[in-house]
Each structure stands twice: as C-alpha cells, then as structure tokens.
Amino acid sequence: MPDVRFNKYYRYAELTNILHSYAEEFPHLVRIESIGKSYENRDIWLLTVTNFTTGTDAEKPALWVDGNIHATELAPSIVCLYLLQTLVTAYGTQADITRCLDSRTFYICPRVNPDGAEWALADKPKFIRSATRPYPEGRESNDGLIMEDIDGDGRILLMRIPDANGAWKICPSEPRLLMRREPTEIGGQYYRVLPEGSIENYDGVQINIQPPQQGLDLNRNFPVMWRQEFQQLGAGPYPASETEVRSLVQFITNHPNITGAVSFHTFGGVIIRPFSYHSDDEFPVNDLRTYQYIGQKGADFTTYPAISAFHDFRYDPKDFISGTFDDWAYDERGIFAWTVEVWSPQNQAGIKDYQHVEWQREHSLEDELKLLRWNDEQLSGKGYVDWYAFDHPQLGQVELGGWNTMYAWVNPPPEFLEREIALFPDWLVWHLLISPRLEIYQTNVHNLGNDIYQVELVVQNTGWLPTYITQKALEKKLVKGCICEIQLPDSVTLITGKLREELGQLEGRAYKPSYPTRRQSDPTQDRAKVKWVVRGSAGSKVQLLARHERAGVVRAEIILA
C-alpha cells in the first residue's frame, strides 16, 4: 500500500511518487498518465480508475474529478488522493464501489496547477491566485507593498500600524481582535492594517499594494462566456490560452464518455452549480430539476448545502464571473458539473446559516468571538496569532499577527483534513452510478427457413440519467445516438437491414415523479430494438455490438440455429 497520510499537504515530487505507487500496486484498477505540462514544465498527472478486466475506460461512462486549480487551495489535491485510496481499498468488499469500477470509470486529476501549489508550499511561501506565468504583460512594478513572509517564520500574516486615521481599533472586550472604527469616532488609538510584506521605493507617506505579476486565474480561462481582462480579471489573453486549462479541455473533449464533473476548491463548505452568468430562468427545466436533485444528494452525503453560483455566490451583485470550468463543462459539453468549496471555518466555529460572500463583508462581533474560541479550543491557538512586535525594514516598529489564513481558513488544518475530505467519496461514487449504462436486454434468432435467419438485438439504458445526460446536450447537438452493429463472417450475408444502425437516445429514470399519480405511465423509451435478416449456414457465429459514447459498449455473440 502506498505510504500516504491524510493529515498533511504534499509537494509535487512526493505527490508524484504517491500517485505512481498506486498505479504500480493496483495495475488492474489504476493507470497514470500526463495530460500536459504546466507553465514551469511539470506534468499534470491524471489517474484512470476502473476495473480494466471488465473493459477499457473509454467504453464505460465516466466521472471527472479534479483539484487545486488555484494555487493556495491545497486540500482539493488531498480530496482526490483520498478518493483514490477509498476506491482501491474498498473494491471487492464494498458493493457500490465494486459495481462502480466494474461498469464505470473515474478520471482523477489531483493537481491541475502544480506550479502554484509549489509556490504555496515552499519553505518561504508565495501566495498567488493561480498560475505562475507573468500576466498581463506590462504589469511589472517596483513601487508598493509586496505580500511576503518578511520574518521568515513560514507564515504570511497581517501588519498593524498605529495611525490616527486608521480604520481599526482594538476590541474592548477582546484585545486580540481588531474591530471597525465607528464613522464619527475620534480620539482613540487607531490602526492601519496591511498584508505582511515589504515595501519597495517607499516615500514615507504612501503605501500602495503592488498588483501581482501573476494575475492569471485559470478558472476564468475556460472557453465559455470568456471575457477580456478589463471585464474579467485574470481571464488570460484568449480562451484556453493557458497550458493547464488547455490540457483539461482537450482531455475532456476527447473523452465523450465523461458524464459528469466535480472540481474541488476551497473554501466555503458549499456545493456550487452553474450558471455563474445566468439566472436559473435560463436553464432547461429538466436540467435544473436534475441539478437540484443531485445537489440535494450531495448535501445529504456531505452536509454541504448545494447552491447556485449566480444566485448565492456572486462577489458583486451587479456583476458575474465567467470562463469557469463548471460552466464550460455544462454549457459546452452538456454534462452535470460542480464546484465544491471544501472547508468552512465558520461552520467549525458554530456559525450557521450564513451567506458566504456577504459574511466576508459584514458579520457580528459574536461571530468573531466564536471563531476566536474555536482557535483557542480546537486549534491550540495556532490559527489566530497574537500580535507581536517586528522591526519592519521600511516602516520601523509594527506588529504582526491576526489570522494565519493558510492554516485555518484557506485549507483545513492538517489535523482536521482527513475528517473533512472523508465526506466526499460516497457522493462521488453515487454521482457516477447515476450515469447512463447501456446493457443488452435480449437477443433473438428466428430461423425463417432456407438458411435465412432474422436476428434481433434489444438494448436498454439501465442508468438513472438518459444517455444524452442533459437537455443542454440535446439543444446543442453535442451527443450522438446509440449505434448498433452486426459483424458477419464471410459465410454469412446481409439481406435486409444495415450493418450499422443509429437508434437515437435512450431515456433513463431521472424525470419520474416521486410517486406515481393517476395517468402515470412508463413507456419503454429506455429500450431500442434493431432487426437484421441474414443468409448463412446453421452454426455460423454472428457478432453484435451496441455503443453509446456516454453510456458504454456492450457485445454479444449469437449462433445461427
């Protein structure tokens, strides 16, 4: 068994070794490949997980799972690693996982952005949004504050500086906390707060924050509703311009068997569905209802609420984000795709029923005190750092302290990591098991006399979802119908029918009401039948094949008799 622990965050080399060790130990279940190179030339590893003895991965419905597209969001890599561990150790003993890997495929990409993660995990960390490539050109600056670890303790905290015009004051009931100064308040001790860092070309008066030279956001670079930099920060020069994004787009497009996608991020403790740029009114009705059902299942499995990006997770109520992975996967690939924001410090502290984005702007002192108690009682004081004096090279005496966000906020503290990531495998397995699944319902051979036979093949979709997955896929003509083929030996000839018949789409059970009502009926729209008439001698073997790019491949052999 690979030597892996789920209470730490792995740097690239160690993660690479772990992933390869799974493929070496479980070759019947796991294969590894590089689907591209990062900007700094690191491999973007992808694990294909299925029972290869029951068929190739491409001939089975699949679920895409990825993590760590944003640099500091490290927990998603470990979510993917934990899913991998769960699958290989439970196969053969856990019924749903065994059935899932026998009939379906996982594609797992634990670290989409290996460069950004290396920066975040370095001994002297550097925190950026996403990719390490300098962008946009001309943003380079040498004036202002650069966020960095200036005292060499491996953390990037806050700096507080006494300033009569500062916006903050010490909380009277809890002196470790800063709170907002009242609008008309004067005469107290006030502070200016800045990120920990050094200031280049400081004139003794003005402190500007240097815009990051690495301004890309890989999750704004996908080719759906892509907007230019002035409309969408970090979008890149053109859709899928970045090698990391292009690698995902190419792989997923080249694997039409992918029926769903889950991209893990941090933080928020929510399961988010598209659209980011449209209201729910723009959804095909059945797609919205199915999204809501799958989301509720996710909430049941994980305790994370399922929400809408547009209605519940907008940073600006008058604007929207675009160019995101889940929007692209749904709107352009026609599959159900999600963004999962792992971890919620607020929930850990007992703060419930809050709006994630709004809470960041406005919340109560009671919430702050709950978070501080959580830090003291559960984190042994490592999450919130008491303010301490520091001789700043440009500012002189300042204090460093406040929340250690990388430890307590952006990712689960290592000691809480396994408990948090263990929430997801059951939902991911369930999500894959609802995919369409092509199976043979029956085959028949009727002897019509004079060495003439009628051959029948009936196939059915035994999955919950229809073979086309979404109404959006039908609307955009993204998915082909079910194909049935007959393969004849040289001694057998086809009289009527075609060697290759297209039978259209097969429905699933997804659109049924919760209980049958009067006039409820279930026509066999999940089945399709094809007939051939052939001439050949008794005992000849005929091969039948049915395939659907999203529902799999099935084969049968019949003997003329």
N, C-alpha and C positions, 0 to 999 in steps of 0.2 A: 504494500500500500504506500502511495506517495507520502512523504513526510510533510504534512501540511497541517497548519494550525489556523484556526479561525478567530484568533484574538490578536492579529497583527496585520499590518499592511505591507505588501511585498513590493520591492523594487523590481525593475524589469528583468534583470538576469535571473533572479531567484524565481520569479513568476514563470518565466520561460522554462526553466528546468522542471518546475512542478507540472506544468501543462504537458510537457513531453513525457514525463514519467507516467501520467495517466494513459497516454496512448501506448506506451510500451507495456504497461501491466495489463491493460484491458483492450488488446487489439481487436477483439471480436465486437467491442462496443464503441471504441473511441478512435478517431483518426484526427490528426492535426495537420494544418497547412497554413501557409502565409497567404493572405489575400491581398497583400500590398505592403508598401513601405511607407513609414511616416516621413515627415519633413526631414528629420535627423537620421533617416535611413534605418530605423528599427522595424522589424517585422510586426505586422498586425496579425496576430495569431487567431485562427478560427478552429474550433473543435466541432467535428461532426459526431453526434452521438446517436447511435441506433444499433439494433441487432443486425449486423451485416450478414449473418447466416440466413436471415429471412428476406433478403433483398437489398438492393442498393439504396442509399439515402435518397437519390433523386427520384426513385419510384415510389416514395411514400410522402404523405402530407408532412409538412414541417412547420416548426415554430422558430422564429429568430429571437435570440436573447442577446443583448449587449450591455456594456457598461463603460464608464469612465471616458465619455467623450469630452467632458470638461475636466480641466487639469487637476483641480484640488478635490474633485468628487471621487474619492478612492474606494469607498465602501462598495460601489457597484461592481468593481472587479472581484471583490470577495463574495458578493451575491452570486455571481456567475460561477466562481470556484466552488461554492457550497452546493449549488445546483448540480454541478458535475459530480461532486462527491456523493451526493444523495442518489443520483441516477445509477452510478456504477455499483454502489454498495447495496442498494435495495433491489437491483434487478435479480429476478429469480425467487425473491422472497416476498416482495410487496406486489400485490396483484395488479394495481393500476399502472405502476411503473413498468412492470414486465410487459403488460399488454401494450403500453405506450411505445416502448422501444422495439417490440416485435413488429409493430404495424406503422410506426411513425418515426420522425427524425427531429432532433434538436440541432440547430446551428447556434453555437455559443461563441461570442466574441468578447472575451472578458475586458480587454483594454483597447478601446478604439483609438485612444490618444496616448500612446506610450511616452511621447516626449514631454507633454505637460505633466504627466504623473511623476516622471523622474525629477522634474524641477521641484514639484511639491514635496517629494520625499527626500530631497538632498539634505546633507548634514546642515548646510546653510540654505534653507528653503527659499524659493522664489514663487510667489503666488500670482498666477495669471489666470485669465478666464478660460482659455482653451489652448489653441495651437501656439507653438513657439516661433513660427515664422514671423518675421517683422512685417507688420501690415497696419495701416496702409503706408505706402511709401511717402516719405516726407514728414512722417510723424516724429522722427527722432528729435529729441530736445535735450538740452543740458541745463535747463532752468527749472527749479522747483523740487518738490519732495519726491523721493523715490521710496516706495514702500519696501522695507527690507528688515532683516534681523540685525540691528545695529549693535546689540550687546553680546551676540554670539551664543545665545542660550537655546537656539533651535526653534524659537517661537517668534511670531510677529504679533505684537500686542497693540495697544493704543498708547499715545503720549498725551499727557495732560499738562498744560502750560498755564500758569497764572496769568490772567488777562482781564483787566477791568471791563472790557467789552465782550467777554466770553459769554457763550450761550448756556453754560452749565454751572451748576453749583452742587456742593456736597449734600446728599440727602440727610436731613436732620435725624431721622430715625434709624438710619443705617449708613454710617460714614464711609463704608466701602463703595457705595453707589453714588453715581452722579445722576442728577435729575435736571430737567429743563428749568431754566430761569423763567420766572413769570414775566409777562410782557411789559409791565410798568415797574418792575422791581429794580432798585438801585441800592448801593451802599453795602453790598456783601462781598464775599470772596468768590470770584468767578473764574472760570477756566475755558480755555480753547482746547479742543480735542482734535488730534490728528493721528493718522496711522503711524505706527513705528517706522522710522526711516530717516535717511539723511537728506540734506537739502543742498542742492548744487547751486552755486552762484547766488547765495543768499545775500540780500542787500540790507538785512537787519530790520526790514519792515514787512515786506510782502512774502507770503508763503503760498505758492501755487502747487497744486498736485500735478506732477508730470503725467500726461496721458501715457498709457502703456504703449511701448513699442510693439508689443504683441497684442494687437487689437482684434484678432480674429475670434469669432465664435463659430466653431464647427457646426453647432446646432442652429445656425442661421444660414447655412451654405447649401442646404438641400434644394433640389430643383422643383420647388412648389411655392408659388406666390413669392418667389425671390424678389427682394427689393435692393436697390443700391444703398451704399453706405450712408448717404445723407438721410435715407428713410429708415434703414435698419442697421444699427451699429453692429459691426463685426461680420457683415454678410459676405465679405470677400469680393474679388473683382468680377466674378461671374458665377452662375450656379455650378456646384460641384467642382469648383476650381481647386479645392484642396485635396491632396492625395488621400487623406484619411476618409473624407466623405466620398470621394470617387470610388474608393475600394469597396465601400459598403453598397453604394448604388449599383456598381457593376455586378457584385456577387448576388445581391437580392434580385436584380433584374434577370440575371442568368439562371436563377433557380425559381421558376414559376410554381414549384411545389410548396413554396412558403405560403402559409395560410394565415399567419398572424405574427405580430412582432411586439416585443416588450423591451423598451430601452430604460435602463436604470440610471438614475441621477441621485443627487442629494441637494437639499434636504427639504422636509416639509411634512412627511408622513401622509402622502396622498397618492392616489392613482388617478392620472390625468388622461383624458381622452381628447381627441380633436373635436372641433376645429380650434385652431388658435386665432383664425382670422375671419370666422363666420359665426353667426349665432346658430343655435340649434334648428332654427327655422329652415336652414339651408340643407339639412340632412334629408336623404330619402327616409321615409317613415320607418321602414323595416330595419334599416341600418341603425337609426337612433335607438329604437327599442332593443335591438340586439346588443348594441354598445351598453345600454343601461343594464341589461340583464347580466352581461359578462362582468361589468363593473361591480354590480352588487355581489356577484360571486366572489370577486376579488376582495371586497370589503369583508365578506363573511369569513374568508380564509385568513386574511391578514390583519384585520381590524382597521386598515387604512380606508378612509372614505374615498369613494370614486367621484370625481368632479369633472367639470368641463373647463378646458383651458380658457375659452373665450368668456364664459360667464363667471368663473370662480378664481381664475389665476392670472389675471391681467395686471401688469405692473403700472399701467397707465390706463385709466378708464376711458380715455378718448383715443387710444391707440391700440395696436395689437402687435404681436410678434409674428414672424413669418420665416419661411425657409427651414422649418424644423423637420426632424426625422419622422415623427409620428404622423404629421400632416402629409408628408410625401408618401409614406407607406400606405395610408388610407386613400388619399385623393388621387394618387398617380399609380398605385399598384393594386388598389381595391381590396386591401386586407385590413382586418381589425388590428390597430396598432395603439400602443400606450406608452406614456412616460410615467415611470414610478419614481417619486421623490422619497428616497429612503431616509428614515430617522426624523424625529421631531423632539427637540429638547423641551418644547412647551408641553407636549404630552407627557414626557418623562417627569416634568415638574408638577403635573396635575392640572395644567391649564387645558381646558376642554372647549370644544365648540367655538374655536376662533377662526377667523379668516386669515389665511397665511400672509397674504400681501398687505392687507390692511393692518394686521397686528404689528408688522415691522414699522409702520408709520405712527401708530397710536395704540398704546395699551396702558394698563393701570400700574400703579406702584405695587399693588398686591401681586400682580404677575411677576414683577421684578423680584419681589421678596421670595416668591415661590421658587423662582429659578435659582436664587442665591442659596436657599435652604437645600435645594436639590444638589447644588455644587458642594455644599458643606457636608451633607449627609451621605450622598451617593458617590461623589467624585473625590472625596477626601481633599477638597479644596483645590484640586488641580485644574478645574475649569475656569474659575474666576480668580485672577491673580491680584493679590493685594498690591496697591500702588507702592512703588519703591523708587528711590532717588536714582537718577542717572545723569552723568555729566555729558550732555549732548555736544557733539563737535561743533555745531553751528549755533545752537540755541542756549547753550550753557546748562544750568540746572533745570531739569524737567523731571517728571515722574512717568514711569512705565507701569502698565497694569491693565486691568479690565479683563474682558472675556478672551480666553485663548480659543479663538473660534475654530481653528483647525482641529483641536482636540475635542471640544464639547459641542460644536454647532454644525460645522460643515460635514463631519463624519461622526459616527458613533465612537465614543472612547473604546479603545481595544477590548476592555473588559466587558463591554456591552455588545460587542459586534456580533458574536455568534447568535445570541438570543434574538437580535433584530433580523439578521439575514435568514434565520430558520423559518421566518414567516412565509417565505415565497415559493418554495418548491411545489407544494401541494396545488397552489393556484396555477402555476405554470404547467404542471402535468395535466391538470383539468383543462386548461386552455387549449392544449394540443389535442387532447382526447375528443374535444367537440368538433374537430376538423372533419370535413367530409371524408368518407372512406369507401372506395369502390370495391365491391365484392361480387362474386358470381352467385346469382340466385338459383339458376338451374341451367343445365344444358340438355338438349334432347336430340336424338337421331331417329328419323322415321324412314323406314325402308319403303320406297314407293314402287319397287319392282324394277327389273331390267337394269340392275346396278345403278339405280338412281336413288338418291337419298336427300331428304330435307334435314338440314342442320339448323338448330335453334340455339341461340345464346341469349339469356336474360341476365342483366346486371342490375345491381341496386346500390344506392348510396346508403350505407348503414350509419353514417355520421350524423351529428346534430345539425351542423351547418349545411347549406346547399353547396353543390360543387362549385358554384361561381363565387362563393363566400359572401360578397356584398352586392347590394343593388348598385353601388357606385361602379363596381367592376362591370356589371351589365351595361350601365349607362355609357361607359367609356369603351366598351367592347375590348376589355382587357384580357378576357379568358376564353379559350376555345371550348367547344363542347366535348362530350365523351366520344371517343373513337373506338370502334370495334373492327377487328381484322380477322380474316381467316387465312391460314397459311396451308397450302396444299402441296402434297408430294407430287412428283412428276406423273404418277399413275392416276391422279385424280384431277378432273377438270371442272371448272365452274360453269354451270348452266344459267342460273339466274342469281341476281344479287351482285354486289360489288365486293372486291377483295377488301376494301376499306370503306366502312360506313360511319358517318358522323351522326350521332343520335341526340345532340343538344345537351342541355343541362339537366341534372337530376336534383330534385328538391331534397331537403333534409327535414328535420322536425322542429326547426328553430321558430317557425312562425305560428305554432299551435297555441291556442289559448290555454290558460292554466287548468281549466276544466271543460269537458265537452258540454256544449249547450244544445238546445233543440236546433236542428238543421246542421249540426256539425257533421262533416264528412271528411274522409281521408282517401281521396283518390290516389292511385299508385303513381304519383308523379316522381316518386323516388326510384322507379324502375324503368328500364328500357329494354326492348326486345328487337333482335335482328334475326332474319332468316336467310339461309342460302340453300340453293339446290345444286347438288354436285353429282357427277358421274364418276364411279370408281368401283373397284372390286372390294368385296367384303374383307374386313380385316385391315383395310388401309387406315393409317393414322392421320388425323387432321388436327392442326394446332389452332386454338382460338386465343385471341388476346383482346383485352379491353383496357383502355388507358384514359386517364384524365389528368391533365397537368397539375391539378390541385388535389386530386382525390386518389392518386396512385395508379398502379398497374396490377392487373390480375391475368392469369393464364390458365388454360385448361387444355387437356388432350382428350379427344374422343376417337372412338374406333367405329368405323362404318360396319354396321351389323344389321 
